[in-house]
Amino acid sequence: MMTDLRAVVEQLKKERDRLDKAIEALSGIVGKSGGGRGRRVLSAAARARIAAAQRARWAKVKTRKSS
């Protein structure tokens, strides 16, 4: 009876090792794509500067088209 339990425990340990390796491999793939980083947070002032710069770029393009 005890030898059967030891064999089951040993089999489960091998299965756990195999699963750990698979999880590690998949985590490496996901980590390289940047998926776990999330969105960057910008302050309102930074968004306003970016928006103003974009409006200036569009204004520049529009003035070239009309001339």
N, C-alpha and C positions, 0 to 999 in steps of 0.2 A: 504494500500500500504506500509506504513512504517513498519507495523508489519511483513509483508512478507519479507521485506529486513532484518529486525532484525533476523528473523528466519533463513534466508539464511546465514547471517553473523555468527550466533551462530553455525550453522551446519558446516560451513567452519572452524571455530575455533576448533571444535571437531575433524574434519578430519586432521587439521594441527597437533594437539596434538598427534593423532594416528600415523601420519607419522613421527613426531619427535621421538617418542618412537621406531618405527621400525628402523629408521636410527641410533639411538643410540645403539640399540642392534646389528645391523650389523657392526657398527664401532667397537664395543667391540670385536667381533669375529675376524675381520681383524687385529685389533691392537695386539691381543695376538699371532698371527702367525708371527709377525715381518715383514710383508709385506711392511710396510711403511717406513722402515729404510733405504733402499738403499744399495749400495755397499760401502765397506770401501775403502778409498783411501790410498795407500801405497806409500811411497817415493821410488825413484829409488834405493837408498841405501838399504832400507829394502827388496825390491824385490831381490836385488843382494845377500844379506845375506841369505835369504830363499832359493834361487836357489843354492847357494854354499853348504848350509847344506844338501839339497836334493841330490846334486851330491855326497857328502861325504857318505850319507846313501847308495846310490846305489853302490858306489865303495866298500863299506864294504860288501854288500850282494854279489856282484860279486866275491870278493876275497875269500869268504867262499865257494862259489860254485865251484871255480876252484881248491881249495886245497883238 
